[in-house]
Amino acid sequence: MGFGTRAAEEAKATTPPTTSPTTPPTTPPTTPSTAEALNKEGLKLAGSNKYEEAIKCFEAAIVLDPKYADAWHNKGEALKSLGRTTEADAAFAKAKELGYSG
C-alpha cells in the first residue's frame, strides 16, 4: 500500500495561480479549507517526512468529511510511518469500511 495514489498525483499536479505584478492573487494564501485540499496538503507533508503535521491535515479533512476514505487511509499510512501501528490499523479499518480500495 501507500499514500492514496490518485490524491498524490493530484497534489503533484497542483500549481499556484499565476498573477501579474499588478493583479492580486485569485486565491488568498490561507490554510486549506476543504477536505480534499487538506488531504492534498497532508500528502505533501508526508512526502517530506513531516508525519505529525500530515496527520493533523488528514484529521482536519476527516472532521470536514468523516466519510472521506482517502483521508482515513492516508492518516493510517502516516501513523504507520511513525510506528503507531494500533492507531494505523484502526484508520485503515475505517478507510476500508468506507470503501477505500486503493
TANOR-V467332 format. One record per residue. PSI is psi in radians with two decimals (999 if undefined). Layout:
# TANOR-V467332
PSI ; PSI
This chain:
# TANOR-V467332
-3.01 ; -3.10 ; 2.58 ; 2.01 ; -0.85 ; -0.84 ; -0.60 ; -0.73 ; -0.69 ; -0.68 ; -0.70 ; -0.60 ; -0.21 ; 2.23 ; 2.57 ; 2.67 ; 2.54 ; 2.50 ; 2.76 ; 2.93 ; -0.39 ; -0.10 ; 2.24 ; 2.69 ; 2.57 ; -0.45 ; 2.11 ; 2.55 ; 1.66 ; 3.08 ; 2.43 ; 2.48 ; -0.04 ; 2.73 ; -0.74 ; -0.75 ; -0.70 ; -0.69 ; -0.77 ; -0.73 ; -0.72 ; -0.71 ; -0.71 ; -0.78 ; -0.74 ; -0.63 ; -0.34 ; 0.27 ; 0.46 ; 1.19 ; -0.68 ; -0.77 ; -0.68 ; -0.75 ; -0.71 ; -0.70 ; -0.79 ; -0.71 ; -0.67 ; -0.68 ; -0.70 ; -0.62 ; -0.74 ; -0.60 ; 1.53 ; -0.26 ; 0.30 ; 1.60 ; -0.67 ; -0.72 ; -0.70 ; -0.78 ; -0.80 ; -0.62 ; -0.75 ; -0.74 ; -0.74 ; -0.75 ; -0.74 ; -0.69 ; -0.47 ; 0.04 ; 0.24 ; 1.21 ; -0.64 ; -0.80 ; -0.69 ; -0.78 ; -0.67 ; -0.72 ; -0.72 ; -0.71 ; -0.71 ; -0.73 ; -0.77 ; -0.75 ; -0.61 ; 0.01 ; 0.19 ; 2.29 ; 0.00 ; 999
